[in-house]
Amino acid sequence: MSTKKNLIVAQSGGPSPVINNTLRGLVEAALQTDNIGTVYGAHHGIEGVLKEELINLTDQPAEEISLLRYTPAAGSIGTCRYKLKQWQNEDFDRCMEVFKAHNVGYFVYIGGNDSMDTANKIAKMAQDRGLDMVGIGGPKTIDNDVGDSEFKLIDHTPGYASTAKYWMHMIQYANEENRGSSPADPVLVMQAMGRKIGYIPAAARLADPKREMPLQIYMAESPCSLEELHENVNKQLKQDGRCIVVLSEGFDVGDIGARKDSFGHTSFSASNITVAQIVTNYLNDNGLAVKGAARCNVSGTDQRHAMAYASSVDLDEAYHAGEMAAVLASTGQSGYMSTILRNEGDVYSVRYDKAPLSEVANSERTFPKDWIAPSGYDVTDDFIKYAKPLLGEGMVSLPMIDGRQRMTRLQNLYADQKLPAYVPQADRQEAPKK
């Protein structure tokens, strides 16, 4: 009888263009180890663990695992926004039961800060209960908000570079549109993701590092009111006759009827009105310095699934981060997240290491204040120097069949369920009153 312990990998939170390549790196590396048995993918994150919905990834066709490199978002094994909170004792108990029932000795959670918190809680609980269990985190977020503001825990997260590259191209295209249609539509307002941190809207500057476009960038951190934004835009219009405005979805325009997800995060794309529409209405209602009107574009989840714009650097680093997670798991280094650290020197290179889950889970990165231009609506060259090497030089070449992209389609190879059916605790009761 084999003494190998099995591994469960799960994904959480918003997906990214490269999240599946982290999964691929983990699976392929785990299959090469001597002490990891079957690799299971939890269907829709931690909810798949609770419901005992475990996809056998070890026995999938090698071609399908390989195609994870080119398959964006989280359609392969799914993701979730279910957070294990301290009061959900039954959920924690259920996780332990599932691990025991399926001889699981390794749990890897790919996600952001909340996912690292979950991975840390599970690793600690398993140890407290004497379960031979290793808990590992795999970094993922397009917002680049995992880790610390000193970049000591992680330099950047897989997913960010591809979304940054998406925005670089979108701004290039938008500039051509604006140049051509400016007599009628002199102002184009574009909304980018970024609830509390400005890395995504900041990436607009990568389209114009020499600052030749009439481009203004307003991040969630930008100290600017609607009145000031209006003045800034009109100043630009008097100078150039047109203006492109990039807004963070978290730019403060007052109450927009925001909706929250189960993590407590604002879901701006599910709110009553967009920030970009409010700004566009304000500009038109208060008048532009030239004839014509402001218009707006609101990018949504395409920012995290536009595979054609994926960064080759991001894809490679995501894969190696997954590999590192498998190494940490197989060598019993519980309580760590695989991480990417930038090496010193003028030529960009990175190394793969580990960061304590406890530190990652309790940290929150902010956008460096000295990377915000004195005007408040641009970024400095230091940001460009940081972000530009992440983009890669060329465009990713996608596998195609009959003109359509060929993506991973996993077979329905589920582990036999050994436990009674279970409804996750948060889906059937509220948190206790304080």
Summary of the structure (lengths in Angstrom):
residues: 434
radius of gyration: 22.7
end to end distance: 49.6
largest distance: 78.9
contacts: 1547
relative contact order: 0.18
helix: 38%
strand: 18%
